[in-house]
């Protein structure tokens, strides 16, 4: 068995919408960030550090969205996360006492207590509250290839009519990346893997060398790619497109057919936040409604078991299953590469992109699965090598030229998720706002300092309204009221600013309030929207 017959590229997309509410002491939706830090980002960082200490060689590609970067580096949210952790540790201490006469639950409670204390040590002791510094460190050590995403995860195929708005999403993302990582990004995770013909020209303008597509986005390119999804293609502008491999994705994505549905893994949907007395929980969650606490004592159990029939979770047995699944994943990729090796004039490339939050938040044992997978790839086989897309392009600089169609990932593979009955109403407002922002940027070339602040804030409000997360939430019918409110709020703020700018009658106090609340992109320059830019 000769060494390295093919490559595997694991791509993790870390993103959350910008949620920051300084006007409230304990805002419910800010918990999205705190849960992701505790269950995904810190566990991944811990695994990266352990692999480094053990001198394990690996390469992962990780996209960090600008909205996530902004939140992870925000002092207010950093302190609020510490407060959240302290309350969680307090609750877990109480749980250790409450379950003292239930040995298996008590063991799980103690496991959680150790993990939450460790999370606080990593967050404060290791990285001084700055997790972006952790990702930067592992990139500089050569383990990670960090790539960029759209500024606010705006869904680009539905902005095609306004190329200035697309350009703003890309330029602000690239500038944010350079601000925090002291280098230029080499690739981009297109929000929702959304592509349209011609988008590659804007990517090329910013020297972005590659992007990721869902499988059909590559397979239905014109002409049809010779190697399917197992090698990249170049667009006419020279930017490479890599296609998702269905087999590797299904094994990790699917709760029905993939590993996360194993009956020994932790059950996400049964949480003490809905099992125990609200009076007992309230001092620790400080909410007026029940919420997930992260303390879950039950495993998935059986296919037909309802939440009340779940059996108790055993963390060690779950980790044992993660090892077995890592071995199975590798064997399946080896078999796939062995089959492809004789059919191609180059080593096949298996591209496996996932939402980072799958690992830990949704699939609790996911970070351990990745750790086992990376170790076994490094030590126990010689067929597959982990690689980043840009490294593959260095080895194979000549690739077929094709034009992918308009496409995305998500249900039905095109625009279905982001424009349908529940959310189609937002686009006439987003398009009108984009048109007005282009007008402002083109007409106001040299404004006075106050007007320039208002123009920059108008750009922020448009960008925040464009987040694809709001349309997705409306489609999936979760937290719909919040998504609708955020969309309407940013659109209303934009048009109020537009009118005040045009009338030369700025409300300075209100502008300062918006700058404090929606403080993303401190270095923004509204002129990116200008037709003359």
C-alpha positions in Angstrom: 0.0 0.0 0.0 1.8 3.1 -1.3 1.8 6.2 0.8 -0.8 8.9 0.1 -3.1 7.9 -2.7 -5.5 10.8 -2.1 -6.5 13.7 0.0 -9.2 14.6 2.5 -10.1 18.2 3.2 -12.1 18.8 6.3 -13.7 22.3 6.2 -15.5 23.7 9.3 -17.7 26.7 8.9 -18.0 28.7 12.2 -20.7 31.2 12.0 -23.4 32.9 14.2 -25.5 35.9 13.4 -24.6 39.2 15.1 -26.6 39.2 18.3 -25.6 41.9 20.8 -28.1 43.7 23.0 -26.3 46.0 25.5 -29.7 47.6 26.3 -30.6 44.3 28.1 -28.7 42.7 31.0 -29.4 39.1 30.0 -30.7 38.8 26.5 -32.1 35.4 25.6 -30.7 35.1 22.0 -27.2 36.0 23.2 -27.1 32.5 24.6 -26.6 31.2 21.1 -23.0 32.5 21.3 -22.4 31.3 24.8 -23.6 27.8 24.0 -21.5 27.6 20.9 -18.4 28.8 22.8 -18.9 26.3 25.6 -19.9 23.3 23.4 -18.0 23.9 20.1 -15.3 26.5 20.0 -13.6 25.8 23.3 -13.8 22.0 22.9 -12.3 22.3 19.4 -9.5 24.6 20.6 -8.8 22.1 23.4 -8.5 19.3 20.8 -6.2 21.4 18.6 -3.9 22.1 21.6 -3.8 18.4 22.6 -2.9 17.4 19.0 -0.2 20.0 19.0 1.3 18.9 22.3 1.3 15.3 21.0 3.1 16.4 17.8 0.3 15.1 15.6 0.5 16.5 12.1 -2.8 17.6 10.6 -4.4 20.3 8.5 -8.0 21.6 8.8 -9.7 24.5 7.0 -11.9 26.7 9.2 -14.0 29.6 8.1 -14.7 32.2 10.8 -17.5 34.6 9.8 -17.0 38.3 10.4 -20.1 38.5 12.7 -18.7 35.7 14.8 -15.2 37.3 15.0 -16.9 40.6 16.0 -18.8 38.9 18.9 -15.9 36.9 20.1 -13.7 40.0 20.4 -16.4 42.2 21.9 -15.6 43.1 25.5 -19.2 43.3 26.6 -20.0 39.8 25.3 -16.8 38.4 26.6 -17.7 39.6 30.2 -21.3 38.3 29.7 -19.9 35.0 28.7 -17.9 34.7 31.9 -21.1 35.6 33.9 -23.0 32.9 31.9 -20.2 30.4 32.7 -20.3 31.3 36.4 -24.1 30.7 36.6 -23.6 27.4 34.7 -21.0 26.3 37.1 -23.2 27.2 40.0 -26.1 25.2 38.5 -23.8 22.2 38.0 -22.5 22.3 41.5 -26.1 22.2 42.6 -26.7 19.3 40.3 -23.8 17.4 41.8 -25.5 17.7 45.2 -29.0 17.0 43.8 -27.9 13.8 42.1 -25.7 12.5 44.9 -27.9 9.4 45.5 -28.1 8.6 41.7 -24.6 7.4 40.8 -24.8 7.4 37.0 -26.4 10.9 36.8 -24.0 12.1 39.4 -21.1 10.9 37.3 -22.4 12.9 34.3 -23.0 16.0 36.5 -19.4 15.8 37.6 -18.2 15.4 34.0 -20.1 18.6 33.2 -18.7 20.5 36.2 -15.1 19.6 35.1 -15.8 20.7 31.5 -17.3 24.0 32.5 -14.5 24.8 34.9 -12.0 23.8 32.2 -13.9 26.1 29.7 -13.4 29.0 32.1 -9.7 28.2 32.4 -9.2 28.0 28.7 -11.2 31.2 28.0 -9.6 33.3 30.7 -6.4 31.6 31.7 -5.1 30.4 28.3 -6.4 33.1 25.9 -7.4 36.1 28.1 -11.0 36.0 26.8 -9.8 36.2 23.1 -10.6 33.0 21.3 -9.7 34.5 17.9 -6.1 34.6 19.2 -6.4 30.8 19.6 -7.4 30.3 16.0 -4.7 32.6 14.9 -2.1 30.7 16.9 -3.0 27.4 15.3 -3.0 28.9 11.8 0.5 30.3 12.5 1.6 26.8 13.7 0.5 25.4 10.3 -2.4 23.3 11.5 -5.3 25.5 10.4 -6.1 27.3 7.1 -8.4 30.0 8.2 -10.7 31.3 5.4 -13.2 34.1 5.3 -17.0 34.3 4.8 -19.5 37.0 3.7 -19.5 40.1 6.0 -22.9 39.3 7.6 -23.6 36.0 5.9 -25.7 37.7 3.3 -27.2 35.3 0.7 -25.3 36.5 -2.4 -27.4 34.9 -5.2 -30.3 37.1 -4.2 -28.1 40.2 -4.3 -26.9 39.6 -7.9 -28.9 42.6 -9.1 -26.8 44.9 -6.9 -23.1 44.0 -7.4 -22.1 46.8 -5.2 -23.9 45.1 -2.3 -22.1 41.8 -3.1 -18.8 43.6 -3.3 -19.5 45.2 0.2 -20.1 41.8 1.7 -16.8 40.5 0.3 -14.6 43.5 0.9 -15.7 44.0 4.5 -15.1 40.3 5.1 -11.6 40.4 3.7 -10.8 43.6 5.6 -12.0 42.1 8.9 -9.9 39.0 8.2 -6.8 41.1 7.6 -7.5 43.1 10.7 -7.4 40.1 13.0 -5.1 37.7 11.3 -2.5 40.0 9.8 -2.6 38.3 6.4 -4.9 38.0 3.4 -7.4 35.2 3.2 -6.8 32.6 0.4 -10.3 31.2 0.3 -13.9 31.9 1.2 -16.9 30.0 2.4 -19.8 31.5 0.4 -22.7 32.1 2.8 -25.0 29.1 2.5 -22.6 27.9 -0.3 -24.6 30.3 -2.5 -23.1 30.9 -5.9 -24.3 32.6 -9.1 -22.4 32.9 -12.4 -20.3 36.0 -12.3 -19.7 36.0 -8.6 -16.3 34.5 -9.2 -15.2 37.8 -10.8 -15.8 39.7 -7.6 -13.9 37.0 -5.6 -11.0 37.2 -8.0 -10.8 41.0 -7.5 -10.0 40.3 -3.8 -7.5 37.5 -4.7 -9.6 34.8 -3.2 -8.4 31.6 -4.7 -11.1 29.1 -3.9 -14.7 28.5 -2.6 -16.8 25.5 -1.6 -20.0 24.4 -3.3 -22.5 21.7 -2.6 -22.1 18.6 -4.7 -24.7 19.5 -7.4 -23.1 23.0 -7.8 -20.0 21.3 -9.2 -21.6 18.3 -11.0 -24.0 20.6 -13.0 -21.3 23.0 -14.1 -20.8 23.6 -17.8 -19.0 21.7 -19.2 -19.5 18.7 -16.8 -16.4 18.3 -14.7 -14.3 15.3 -15.8 -13.6 14.2 -12.2 -17.0 15.0 -10.7 -16.6 16.3 -7.1 -13.2 14.7 -6.6 -11.1 17.5 -8.0 -11.7 21.3 -8.2 -12.5 23.2 -11.3 -11.5 26.7 -12.2 -14.1 29.4 -13.1 -13.2 31.7 -16.1 -11.7 34.2 -13.6 -9.3 31.6 -12.3 -11.0 31.0 -8.9 -11.3 27.3 -7.9 -14.5 25.7 -6.9 -14.4 22.5 -4.6 -17.5 20.3 -4.4 -18.8 18.6 -1.3 -18.4 14.8 -1.2 -21.8 13.3 -0.5 -20.6 10.1 1.2 -18.4 11.7 3.8 -20.9 14.4 4.5 -23.8 12.1 5.0 -21.9 10.0 7.6 -21.4 13.1 9.8 -24.4 15.3 8.9 -27.3 12.8 9.0 -28.9 12.0 12.4 -30.8 9.1 10.7 -28.1 7.4 8.6 -24.9 9.0 10.1 -22.9 8.7 13.2 -24.7 11.4 15.3 -27.8 9.2 15.5 -26.0 6.4 17.4 -28.1 5.4 20.3 -25.1 5.8 22.8 -24.6 9.5 22.0 -26.0 12.3 24.1 -29.6 13.2 23.4 -29.7 16.9 22.5 -33.4 17.5 23.0 -33.7 16.4 26.7 -32.3 19.0 29.0 -32.9 19.7 32.7 -34.1 23.2 31.6 -37.4 21.5 30.7 -37.3 18.6 33.2 -36.7 20.3 36.5 -38.6 22.9 38.6 -38.5 26.4 37.1 -38.1 27.9 40.6 -35.0 25.7 41.0 -33.5 26.7 37.6 -34.4 30.4 37.5 -31.6 31.8 39.7 -29.1 30.2 37.3 -30.7 30.9 33.9 -32.1 34.3 34.8 -34.7 34.1 32.1 -38.5 34.3 32.3 -38.9 31.2 30.1 -37.4 27.8 30.1 -34.2 27.4 28.1 -31.6 24.7 27.4 -29.0 24.7 30.1 -26.5 22.3 28.4 -27.0 19.8 31.2 -28.4 16.6 29.6 -28.4 13.3 31.4 -29.9 11.0 28.7 -28.7 9.3 25.5 -30.5 9.0 22.2 -31.5 5.4 23.2 -33.7 3.9 20.4 -35.2 5.0 17.2 -38.8 5.0 18.5 -38.2 6.2 22.0 -39.8 9.5 23.0 -38.0 12.0 25.2 -39.5 10.5 28.4 -38.3 7.0 27.6 -34.6 7.9 27.1 -32.0 5.9 29.0 -29.2 7.4 31.1 -26.1 8.7 29.2 -22.7 7.2 29.7 -20.0 9.6 28.5 -17.2 7.0 28.3 -19.3 4.6 26.2 -20.1 7.5 23.9 -16.4 8.3 23.5 -15.8 4.6 22.7 -18.4 4.9 19.9 -16.7 8.0 18.6 -13.4 6.1 18.2 -15.2 3.3 16.3 -16.9 5.9 14.1 -13.6 7.6 13.4 -12.2 4.3 12.2 -15.2 3.6 10.1 -15.1 7.1 8.5 -11.4 6.6 7.6 -12.1 3.1 6.1 -14.9 4.4 3.9 -12.6 7.2 2.6 -9.8 4.7 1.9 -12.2 2.5 -0.1 -13.4 5.5 -2.0 -9.9 6.8 -2.8 -8.7 3.3 -3.8 -11.5 3.1 -6.3 -10.8 6.5 -7.7 -7.1 6.2 -7.8 -7.0 4.3 -11.1 -9.5 6.5 -12.8 -7.8 9.8 -12.4 -4.6 11.4 -13.6 -4.2 13.0 -10.2 -4.8 12.1 -6.6 -8.5 12.4 -5.7 -9.6 15.1 -3.3 -12.5 14.4 -0.9 -13.9 17.7 0.3 -15.9 17.3 3.5 -17.5 20.7 4.6 -19.6 21.0 7.8 -21.0 23.6 10.1 -18.6 23.8 13.0 -21.4 24.0 15.5 -22.4 20.4 14.5 -19.3 19.3 16.5 -20.1 19.7 20.1 -23.3 21.7 20.2 -25.5 19.3 18.2 -23.3 16.2 18.3 -21.7 16.4 21.7 -19.0 13.9 21.0 -18.1 15.5 17.7 -14.9 17.3 18.8 -13.6 13.9 20.2 -14.5 12.2 16.9 -12.4 14.8 15.1 -9.5 14.2 17.5 -9.6 10.5 17.0 -10.0 10.9 13.3 -7.0 13.2 13.0 -4.8 10.9 15.2 -5.7 7.8 13.2 -5.1 9.5 9.9 -1.6 10.6 11.1 -0.6 7.3 12.7 -2.6 4.3 11.5 -2.8 4.5 7.7 -0.8 5.7 4.6 -3.5 6.2 2.0 -5.1 9.5 2.9 -3.5 12.8 3.8 -5.3 15.8 5.3 -4.9 18.9 3.2 -6.4 22.3 2.6 -7.9 23.3 -0.7 -5.1 25.8 -1.3 -2.5 23.2 -0.8 -4.2 20.9 -3.4 -4.1 23.8 -5.9 -0.4 24.1 -5.3 0.1 20.4 -6.1 -2.3 20.5 -9.1 -2.3 24.1 -10.5 -3.9 23.0 -13.8 -7.6 22.2 -13.6 -10.6 22.1 -15.9 -12.4 25.4 -16.5 -16.1 25.2 -15.9 -18.9 27.5 -14.9 -21.0 26.4 -12.0 -24.7 27.2 -12.1 -26.6 29.3 -9.5 -26.8 27.0 -6.5 -26.7 26.7 -2.7 -26.8 24.0 -0.1 -29.9 23.5 1.9 -33.2 21.8 1.0 -33.6 21.3 -2.7 -30.2 22.8 -3.4 -31.0 26.2 -4.8 -32.8 29.2 -3.4 -35.7 27.4 -1.9 -34.7 27.9 1.8 -34.0 31.6 1.5 -36.9 32.7 -0.6 -40.3 31.0 0.0 -43.6 31.9 1.5 -42.4 32.6 5.1 -39.5 35.0 4.1 -40.0 36.2 0.5 -41.4 39.5 1.9 -38.0 40.7 3.1 -36.3 41.0 -0.3 -38.2 43.9 -1.8 -37.1 45.9 1.3 -33.5 44.6 1.2 -33.3 45.4 -2.5 -34.7 48.9 -2.1 -32.3 49.5 0.8 -29.4 48.3 -1.3 -30.4 50.6 -4.1 -30.6 53.6 -1.7 -27.3 52.7 -0.1 -25.6 52.7 -3.6 -27.3 56.1 -4.2 -25.9 57.6 -1.0 -22.4 56.2 -1.5 -22.3 57.5 -5.0 -23.7 61.0 -4.2 -21.8 61.7 -1.0 -18.1 61.6 -2.0 -16.7 64.0 0.6 -19.3 64.4 3.5 -18.6 66.2 6.8 -17.6 64.0 9.7 -21.1 63.6 11.2 -22.7 62.8 7.9 -19.9 60.3 7.2 -20.7 58.5 10.5 -24.3 58.4 9.5 -23.4 56.9 6.1 -21.2 54.3 7.7 -24.0 53.4 10.2 -26.5 53.1 7.3 -24.2 50.6 5.7 -24.0 48.6 8.9 -27.8 48.5 9.2 -28.1 47.3 5.6 -25.5 44.6 6.1 -27.1 43.4 9.4 -30.5 43.2 7.7 -29.1 41.1 4.9 -28.0 38.2 7.1 -29.2 35.0 5.7 -29.9 33.7 9.2 -33.1 35.7 9.5 -34.6 34.1 6.4 -33.4 30.7 7.5 -35.0 31.1 10.9 -38.3 32.2 9.3 -38.2 29.1 7.1 -37.5 26.7 9.9 -40.1 28.2 12.2 -37.7 28.7 15.2 -37.4 32.0 17.0 -39.4 33.6 14.1 -40.5 36.6 16.1 -36.9 37.5 16.8 -35.8 37.1 13.2 -38.7 39.2 11.9 -38.0 41.9 14.5 -34.3 42.0 13.6 -35.0 42.3 9.9 -37.6 45.0 10.3 -35.5 46.9 12.9 -32.4 47.2 10.7 -34.5 48.1 7.6 -36.3 50.8 9.6 -33.0 52.1 11.0 -31.5 52.2 7.5 -34.4 54.2 6.0 -34.5 56.6 8.9 -30.8 57.3 8.4 -31.3 57.7 4.7 -34.0 60.3 5.2 -32.1 62.2 7.8 -29.0 62.2 5.6 -30.9 63.4 2.5 -32.7 66.1 4.6 -29.4 67.1 6.3 -31.2 66.8 9.7 -29.3 64.1 11.7 -30.5 63.1 15.2 -27.0 62.8 16.8 -28.2 61.2 20.0 -30.0 58.5 18.0 -27.0 57.9 15.8 -24.8 57.5 18.8 -27.3 54.9 20.2 -27.1 52.9 17.0 -23.3 53.1 16.9 -23.3 51.7 20.4 -25.8 48.9 19.7 -24.8 47.9 16.2 -21.1 48.4 16.6 -19.9 45.9 14.0 -17.2 46.8 11.5 -15.4 49.6 13.3 -13.3 50.3 10.2 -16.2 50.3 7.7 -16.1 52.8 4.8 -19.5 53.3 3.2 -17.9 54.2 -0.1 -17.6 50.5 -1.0 -21.2 50.8 -2.2 -20.4 53.6 -4.6 -20.9 53.0 -8.4 -17.6 54.9 -8.8 -15.7 52.7 -6.4 
